[in-house]
């Protein structure tokens, strides 16, 4: 398997903020490039909605594809559906869509993924 994780510190814990884009890595995106993003999202105290994913009210792995439109770092955004949630992300994998497709079966099967087991960019 040759997947390069574009997340600078995959196992770090990043606290997101409601209604704000929060960077989850420092490596700039290449506009027009399609990426695969997978992270463990921990939600306590409410329900959130993530644009690329949907509603989340518990801790779970969230994975989605997106095409970069700006050259800034990969970021995540959520809005509050109910309660006063605290939201953190950790165990992140960001790779190109092509790398994900080439290794899809293996990557989809790694439920415990930490991010530290792959080469970092």
N, C-alpha and C positions, 0 to 999 in steps of 0.2 A: 504494500500500500504506500502510495506517495501522496500524502495530503499535507500541505503546508498551512498551519494554523496562522491566520492573519491577526489573531488577537494577541496583543502584546503580553498580557499577563492573564492567561486563561483561567487560573484557579483563584484569582483575586475576587473579592466580593465588592460589587458596585451597587450603591444605593441609588435608585431612580427617583425622579421627582414628578409628581402629577403635572401634566400639561407642559412638560419641558423635554426637549431632546437632550439626552445625556449620553456622552461618548462612552463606549465600552471598550475602545482600543485607541491607540494613537496613530496607527498606520492609515494614511489617507486612502480613500476609495478612488477607483478610477472610474469617472463618469462613463456610463454606457456598459459597464461590466456587470454581469449577473453574479450574485453571491449567494451562498447558502449560509444561513445564520442559525445556530443552535445554542441554547443556553438554558440553564436551570433557573427558573423564576420562582422566587419564594414570596408568596403573598400572604400577609397576616392582617387581620382586622378589617376586611372588606372584600369587595369585588372590583376588579379593574377590567378595562377593555384595551387591548393592544391592537393597533391599526392593522398590522400584518397577520394577526393571529385570531383575535376574538376575545371573548370574556374568560377571565381566570379568577378563581376565588380560593385556590389552594396552591400548594407548591407542586410544580410540574416542569417537565422539559418542554420547551417551546422551540419549534423549528419552522423555518420559512425561507422562501427564496425572495430576493429583491434585486432590482437593477438600480445601481447607484446613479443618482442624478446630480450630486455635488461632490467635489473633490475632498471634502472633510472626512474625518474618521467615522467609522461605523457608530451609529448611536441607536438608542431605543427610546420609545415614547409610549406613555399610557395615559388614559383618562380614568377618573374614578367613576364607577357605576354605583357603588353603595359603600357606606361605612367610612372609615378613616384609615385606609390601608397603608402598610409599610411594605415596600417592594424592593427586593434586592435580586441581583443576578450574579451567577457564578458558573464555573465549569463551562466556559464558552468555547465554541468552535466557529470560526469564520473562515470560509474557504471559497474559492471560485466555484461557480456552478459546474463547470467542466470537471474539476477534481471531485466534487460531490458525486456527479453522475458516474464517473469512472470507478468509484468506491462505494456506491450507494448501499449495496447489500451489507457490507461490513459496517459502515457508519450507522446505518439504521439499527443494526443489531447491538450497538454499544450503548446500553441503557445507563451504564455507570460512568460514562465518559467524563474525565476530569479536565482534558485539554492539555495536560502536561506530558502526555504520551506521544505527541506528534511534534515534528519539527516546527519550530517557530520561524516566522519570517524575519 
